[in-house]
Amino acid sequence: MKLYSERLFLKWLLSNHGVCFGVDMKERSYLLLLSRRGLIFQRRPVGDKVVENLDYEIPDIVRALHREAQVREERSMGVVP
């Protein structure tokens, strides 16, 4: 089961895998995701489409966010150019 809404500035997603809320403002966007793997709260780029691009599938979104964080960490350590 998957229910979601993309109306106005508050977006939400409810599924068997967790809950996701997004807030889009003119200068900022925030993502709050609660799943079996834990809680994720991130400031995202304005107009970010990670949830839509991954077809509102929470396990895929969690994996993508963890991958992004891992790449950021590797870049900060100088591992990835």
Steps between C-alpha positions, in 0.01 A plus 500: 500500500620849415325836551654835418420864437702759310270797569619840610825529696446193723548162339443167672532131428361212705587143411549157652871585516478827691399865495654791312426872529642777286475875539581715199552868555632768272856481633510165681369144485497244779444125497399293802491125447419231754559140396619169640857623451441799726430870479643732235464876514675698228508840346472439125554717193198709404289307250662167591321206337663201672165367623324543165796364299500182707127446446406565866669176613636559850765221496644644176493854642681388816769323294547807278531735799753271668698479175501881472626533856772241438621680186501835685706346779747341257540831315566684825771244582653538154420143393285593198610784267 
